[in-house]
């Protein structure tokens, strides 16, 4: 796994959106599949290597956006995909750089996403920004972030 991805994951392993378990607010809605059994988090490029062999309780599916990892709803933070560690925010292009904003995909399940970045633990946001700096320097990771951001921006239309 590439160094930027590994370091970004390390930065986010020890911080969460709130100082306490935010899953208590919503019943861990972001960890649960929907009524059709879908859900999960996209794997960053190269991250699939962490899930080979696939740990018990995890599944990987190919989607139009990339590889989607799902779990049974409870896992150790260090085994989570980076997309999960970032949730409920995403890294968006802004000029020649990036910014961190609420992830619109979370609006239906996460009360924190609806409240925006200012409602989250500043230590979490600082770690996201540090991780973003690392990822943004890597062409493949930056392209992935931009692609997902473009998809999220399409949700504004609906």
Buried (B, 14 or more C-beta within 10 A) or exposed (E): EBEBBBBBBEBBBEBBBBEEEBBEBBEBBBBBBEEEEEBBBBBBBBBBEBBEEEEEEBBBEEEEEBBBBBBEBEBEEEBBBBBBBBBBBBBBBEEEEBBBBBBBBBEEBBBBBBEEBEBBBEEBBEBBBBBBBBBBEBEBBBEBBBEBBEBBEEEEEE
